[in-house]
Each structure stands twice: as structure tokens, then as C-alpha cells.
Amino acid sequence: MVHDDAAKNIRYIRFFVVGTIIALFIGFPFVCPSPYILHILILCIIWSIVASAWNLILGYAGIVSFGQLAFFIIGAYTVGIMHKYFDVSPWIGMILAGIFPAIVGFCLGCVCLRLRGIYVLLITLALQEIVPVFIKWQTSYTGGAVGFTDMPALSIGSYSFGMNAVPYYFTALIIAAILGFIIYKVIKSSIGLAFVALRDSEDFAKSLGVNEYKYKVLVFVISAFITGIMGSVYGLYIGFAAPSLCGWEYVIILLVAVFLGGEGRFPGAIIGTFFIISANELLQGTSELREVALGVTIIAVVYLLPGGLIGVISKLGGKITGSLLGSRA
């Protein structure tokens, strides 16, 4: 009975923390209307889901993939091109921006079925390099190296978002919340369990009937779909898409965010992304300082935070839980 009361208290604390975070996100634009801070927060929201989707492949499935930003850029271009040339609503374009990268992810997963380690890395790296080159070749449709600048403005009925960042903030927040919940449910489902089983002990997982081919393809499809949608949100908010989105700067930032938050830990990538993206944006204009900061962060994570920030939070939560249970004993 005592332990049941303590467990209820812990649940109440969790609900309170989650509720407070939700309230803060909803109320932030009204409390702090600074356009610059709001811009940083929108970027944090978008990139946090991209990092979490990458963490599905890298952290949970244990597949070393470097093609994540290829899915992102495909999504960004899809929503713009579908509207400009086919007059597709950007809201529907967002869904298509998830479907097209998912198809690419399916093909990539099939190619990587019989590959391991460095060979998967090379294939995904090739995709990361090929997509920007292909975009530059298709100048008449994509704008080439200059980028695609004909992104539509989002609207609801007669209300156009225009240059107002607030509606884009809530759009990004709602979509990120939905996709983040999907990622969480995937992790907690039998699919996520299969990812982890194949990562930790492939032979044992196969002996239990886990289909390696099915789940390897599935993780690429899910991750690509989510990343593509967030790529479309980014493109619509920023107002353009460019091949430079596949640059190594973004790869390194996201990789650091995943490891800083906690590889294979949810919502570690989200926490890590908010920290890294905020720091990166605030250090704009000081390129050398940004590079040093990233380097120091990598070293600190490797030596001081092997479990990431989510590991530290989990330990603190464990101590609080232990204290509550001990005080009730």
C-alpha cells in the first residue's frame, strides 16, 4: 500500500512536469514575443524531431547511417515543387514530403539489407552526396545551386501566415508533438523492441523469430517519413530550400545533439538538440568559437556524459524515486 502511494506520487510528479513543459511551450510566444528567440525555438523544435528520427536508426537499431539529411532536403523540396508545378496545397504537400523520402528510405533499406557496418555507412553517405548533386543538375525545377525560392506561404482559410513567426511556431510545435509521440510509441512497441534486440544481439534476436530484413527496412522508412515532414516544415518556415542543407555542418550538429542527449534514449535527442541548436544560433558570427564549442562538447560527452544528458536526468529521477519510496517505507 505504501509503495502504491509512492508510485502514485511519482506519476503525479511526471504529469506535473510534462504539463508544465507543455504550458511553457504554449505560452512562450505570448510571454516572450522576441522574434529572434522565437526563431531559435522554432529551429530547435524542427531539428529535435529530425535528431530523434535519426536516433531511431543510429541509437535504437544500431545502424550507422549518414543519409538523414538527404531525407530532410527531399522533404523540403517536395512541398515547394508540388505546390509550384502541381498546385498542391502545402498542407497536403507536407504529407507527400514524408511519403517521397519514405520511398527513398525503403529503397535504401533494401540496398543495405545484406550490408554491415562501414558498408552501410558508405551507402548512406553516397545518398547524402548524390541528392545535392542531383538537385543542382535539375536547375529548371529546383533552382540549382541557388536553391528553391518559390515556397508557398501557409494559410488557414483566408488567414495567411505571411512573415508572422507565431503561427509557424504553433504549426511546428503541433506537428513535432504528433511526430514525437509516434516516435515514442514506436520505441515502446514490439517494433522498437525488435530494433533493440537486433542491435544488441542479432543472432539471438533471429533465433526468436525477429525478421532482420523487415525491421531494417522499416526503421529507414519510419525515420525517412518523419524527417521528410520536418524538412517540409523547415522549408515553409524559412521560405526556401538549398542543397547546402546536406552540408556537413548540419550533420555534425545533429550527431552531437544525439550523443549529447543520449544515444538510444528518448527524449535524449530532443534535449540535446535544444541545447546544441540554441548554442549554435547564439554563437552565429563567431565561426571559430562555434567550432571550438562543438569540439569541447564532443569531448565532454565522451568522457563525462557517456549516457548523455538523459542519463543524468534518469539518475536524478531515480534518486528522487528512491527517496520517495524510502520515506514511505
N, C-alpha and C positions, 0 to 999 in steps of 0.2 A: 504493500500500500504506500509506504514511504517512497519507494523508488518510482511508483506510478505518479505520485505528486511531483517529484523532481523532474520526471520526464515531461510532464505537462508544462511545468515552468520553463523547461528548455525549449519546448515547442513555442510557447508564448514569446520567449525572447527572440527566437528565429523569426516569427511572424512580425514582431515589432521592428526588428532590424530591416527586414525586407520591405515592410510597409513604409518605414522612414525613408529608405532609399528611393522607393517609387514616388513618394510625396516630394522629395527633394528634386527629382528629375522633372516632375510635372510642374512644380512651382518655380524652378530656376529662371526661366525666361522672364517671369514677372518680378522676381526679386532682384535679379542681376541682368538688366537689359543690355549690357555691353555687347555690341555686335562682334567684337574681336573674341571675347570669351565664349560667346555662343558659337562662333565659327569653330573654335578649338574643340568645343564639346561635341559638335556635330561630327567632326572628323574622328574624334575618339569613339563615338558610337558606331560609326560606319566601319572603321578599321578593327574594332574589337570583335565584331562578328566575323570578319574576314580571318582574323587570327584564330578565333575559336573553330572555324571551319577547317583551317589548316591543321589545327591541333587534333582534329579527328583523324586525319591521315598520319600526321607525324607522331603525335603523342599516344593516341589510343590504338591505332592499327600498327604503329611501329614501322611505317613505310617512309623512307627518306625521299620526299618529293620536293622539288623546287619549281613546280609549274603552277603554283597557286595564283600568281598574279596574271597568268595567261587567262584564267577563267574570269578574273576580275575585269580585265580590259575588254574581253569579248562581251561581257555583260554591259559595260559602259557604252561600247559602240553599238550594240544591238538596239538598245532603247532609242538612240538617236536616229540610226539608219531606218528602223522600222517606221518611225514617225515621218521622217523627211520623204522617203520614197514610196511608202505604202499607206501613209496617213493613219497609222495605228496609234491609238491613244497611248500616252506614256504609261498609264496605269496598267494597261494590258501589256505594253512593251516591257514592263518590269518582270512580268511572268515569263515572257519569251526570253528575256535576258537571263533567266535562270535555266530555261529549257535548253537553249543552244549550248551553253557551257556544259550542261549535264550530258548532252550528246557527245561533246568532245571528251568529257571525263569518262564516259562509257568506253569510247574508243581507246583512250589512254590506258584505262584499266585492263582492257582486253590485251593490249600490246604488252603490258607489264606482267601478265599472268604467270609466265614461266621465268621471270627475271627476279633477281635478288640484289639487295644492297646497292653497290655502286652502279650497276647496270640500270636499275630503276631511276636512280638519281640522274644518270646521263640522259635517259629518255625524257624525263620531265624537264630537265634543263634545256634539252633541244626544243621542246614545246615553248618554253619561256623565251627562247631566242627567235624561233620561227615566226610566232604570232606578230611581233612588232615589224619584222621584215615584210610579212605579207600585207600588213596594214599600210606600210609605206609604198608598196607597189600599187595598191588599189587607190590611187590618188583621186580619181573621179568620184569615188564613193566615200572614202574615208578622210579625205583632206591630206593624205600622205603624211610626211614628217611634221607638217604644221599642226595637224590634229583636226578633229571634227568639231566645228564651232556652231553647228545648227541644232543644238539641243533644244527641245521644246520646254516651255515653262509649264510646270504642273498647275492644275486648276481643279477646283471642285465647283461644279455648276458654273455660275457666272463669275465666281471669285478666282482670280489668278494670283498665284503666289508671287509672281514678279521677282523683285530683288529682296523681298522680305525674308529674312532668315528664320523667323519664328515658325511659320508653317512647315518649312523644310525640317526644322528641328523636331517637331512633333511627328512628322512623317517618318523620319529616320528612326526616331525613338520607338514608334509603334511597330514598324517593320522589324527593327532589331529585336524587340521584345518577343515577337512571334517566332522569328528565326532562332533566337537564343533558346526559347522554350523547346523548339523542335530539336535542337542540338542536345539539350538536357535529356529529353525523352529518349532520343536515340541512344545516348550514353547509358541510360538506366534500363534500356530494353535488352532483349536477348541479342539484338544486333550489336549493341555496344559490348556486351559480354563476349560475343564471338570475336570482335575486333581485338579485345584484350587477350583472349585465350590464344589467338593466333600469334599475337605479338610476343607473349611470354613463353609459350611452349607450343610451337607449331605442330610437331609430331603428335603430342598428347591431344591437342585440340582435334586433329584429323581423326585420331582413334576414337574420339567421342562422336564423330559424325559431322563435325563442322566443315562445311564446304569452303575451302580456301578460295577457290576461283570466284564463287558467288559473292563472298564478303569483300574481297579485294576490289572487285568491280563496283560493288555497292558503295563502298566508302568514297571512291572517286566521284561517283555520281552525286551522292548527297552533298559532299563538300563543294563540288563544282556548281551545283544548283544554288546553294546558299551564297556562295561567293559571287556568282554572276548577278544575283539580285542586288546585292550590296554594291556591286560595280555600277549598276544602273542608277541606284540612289545617289552615288557619288557623282556620276556624270551629270545627272539632272540638277544636282545642287551646285556644282562648280560651273556648269554651263558648257563644258567641253570635255573631250576625251583625246588623249595623245599617246603615241607609242611609248613615251617616256615613263608611263605608268608601270611598265615592266622593268624599270631600272633597278639596279642592284641596291640603291639606297632604300627603296621600299622593302625589298626582300630582307635586308639586314635588320631594318627597324621591326618588321613583323616577327622575324626569327628571334630577336632579342626579347620582344614582348611575350612570345610564347614561353621561352625559357625563364624569363623573369617572373611571369605569373605562376608557372608550374606546368611543365610538360606532362600531358596526360592527366591533368587535374582541372575540373570545372568548378568555378568560373575563373580559373587562374589566368587564362589568356586574356580575358576581358579586363581584369585588374591590371595585368602587365601592360596592356595596350594603352589604357588611360594614363598610366604613369609615363610611358615612353613617348607617346604622341604629344602629350602636354609639354613635356620637357623639350622635345624636338621643335615644336612650334614656338615656344618661348625663347629658344636659342636661335631663331631664324636670323640670318645676317652675321652669325659668328660660326662659319663653317668649321673652322679648326676646333673651336670649343665643343661643337656638336659631336665631331668625330672622337675627340678625347672622352667626352661624356659617355658615348656609346661603348668605347673600348673599356673604360673603367667599369661600366655596368656589367659587361660580359664577364670580366674577371671577378667582380664581386659576386655575381650569381653563381659562377662555377665553384668558387672557394667558400663563400659564406652562406649562400642560399641554394643548396643543391635541390631542395624541394620547392623552390620558388616562394613567392610571397604567399600563395595559398597554403603552402606548408606551414609557414609561420602563423597564419591565421588559424589553421586547423589545430596547431599546438596550443594556441591561446584558448581556442574554443574547448579543447579537451581539458585544459586546466580549470576553466570555468565550470564545465560539466562535472568534473571530479569534485570540485568544491561544493557544488550544489548537492550532489549525491552524498558527499561526506557530511555535510551539515544536516542532512535529513536522516542520517543513519542513527 
